[in-house]
Amino acid sequence: MFEVLLVEDMEGDVLLVQEAVADLDMEVRLHVVRDGVDALAFLKREGPYMDRPAMGIVLMDANTPRRNAVEVLRELRSDSALKSLPVVVFSSSAASHDAELNLAAGADAYVTKPLEFEAFMQAVQGILRHWMGRASA
């Protein structure tokens, strides 16, 4: 089972990612938190997340409440237990400055969310297939 943490505060995008995962021909379990503070607690197994499984990847919106992707990435990359966890920032911003900022903070990839349904689904599925392939290699 490939475990994925989705960090996303927009309900519509959560539903789209859930649908993309459901349509995959691979075993993926999606966990969802709504902001950067909960993402860090989840990944560090704190509070209500003590029993969560090890994640294969984090798919994170760039502008989550309480702590954004850059802030979360900086903390993850300074944590010896989490610094190698793949993080893909999946953002509505296509600005090169935003991509550069997130990549410099330690994102493994920066992907702009497509506006069209089918392209969005393909983007999510492509990200997951890529990282699942790397995990099993």
N, C-alpha and C positions, 0 to 999 in steps of 0.2 A: 504494500500500500504506500503510495506516494503522498506524503502529508504536505499541504499547502496552507500557509497563513495569508489571508487576504486582509489588508488594512485599508478600509474604504468606508467613508461616511455617507456617501450618496447611495440611497436605497436602490435606485434604478440600476446603477453600475454593479451593485452586489447581486441583484437578480440576474443581470446579463452574464456575469462571471459564473454564477451557479448554473445557469443554463448551458454555458459553454463547457463546463466541467461534466455535467450530466450527459452531454453529447459525445464526450471523448470515449474512445474505445480502450481506455486504460483505467486502472484502478487508482483513483485520486480521492482523497478525503480533504474537503475544504473546511477550514476553520476561519471564522470572520470576527474581527474586532473593528471598532469604529474610529479609533484615534491612536495617536502615537504613544500616549501613556499606557494604554491597554496593550498595545503591541509589545512594548518593552517588558511589561509585567508577564505577558504570555510567553515571550521568548526566554525570559529569565526564570520561568516557572514560579512566579510569585503569586501569593493570594489565591484566588479561585482557580488559577492555572497550574497548580503544583503537579497535577497528574497528567498533563498534556504530553503527547508523544513528541519525539524529535521531528523537526520540520525538514522537508527537502528543499523548500524555497519559500521566500516571502515575496508576495506580489503587493506592492504598496503604492497608493495614490501619493502624489507629491505634496499635496496641501491638506493633510489631515488635521483635525482639531487637536488642541493642547500641545502636540509636538509634531512638527512636519517631518517629511522624509529625511531631510538633511540632518536634523537633530537626532532622529532615531539612528540613522546610519553612523553618525559620529560616535554614538554610544556603543552601537554594536561592534564597530571596527576596533574599539578600544577594549573590548571584552574578549579575553583569550578563548573562552568557550564558544563564542558566537561569531568571532571575526571572519571565519571562512564560510558562514552561512550565505548562500546566494540570495541576493535581494535585487529584484527587478522593479524599478519605479515605472508605474503605468499611469501616465498623467494626461490630462486634457490639454496641457500646454505644449505647443510645438516650438516654443522659443528656445533658440540654441543656448542662451544664457542659463535657462532652467536645467537643460540637459547637462551642460558643463558643470554646474553647481552640484547636482546630484551625483554625477560620475566622480567628481573630485572628492566628494564625501564618502565614496566607497561603494556606490551602486555598481552592480555587475552589468546592468544594462538600463537604458532609459528608452521606453517605448511610448509613443504618443497614441492615446486612445483614438481609434477611428470613430467617426461619427455615424457611419452606416452600420446597421445591425450585423450583416454577414461578415463584413470586414472586422468588426469588433470581436465576433465569435472566433474567426480565424486567427486573429492576433493572440487572444488568450490561449487558444489551443496550441498555436505554434510555440509560444513561450513555454507552456507546460511540457510539450513533447521534447523540446530542446533540452530542458533541464532534467527531465526524467531520463533522457538518453545519456546525459552526462553522469547522472547518479548511478546508472546501472553499468557504465563502462568501466 
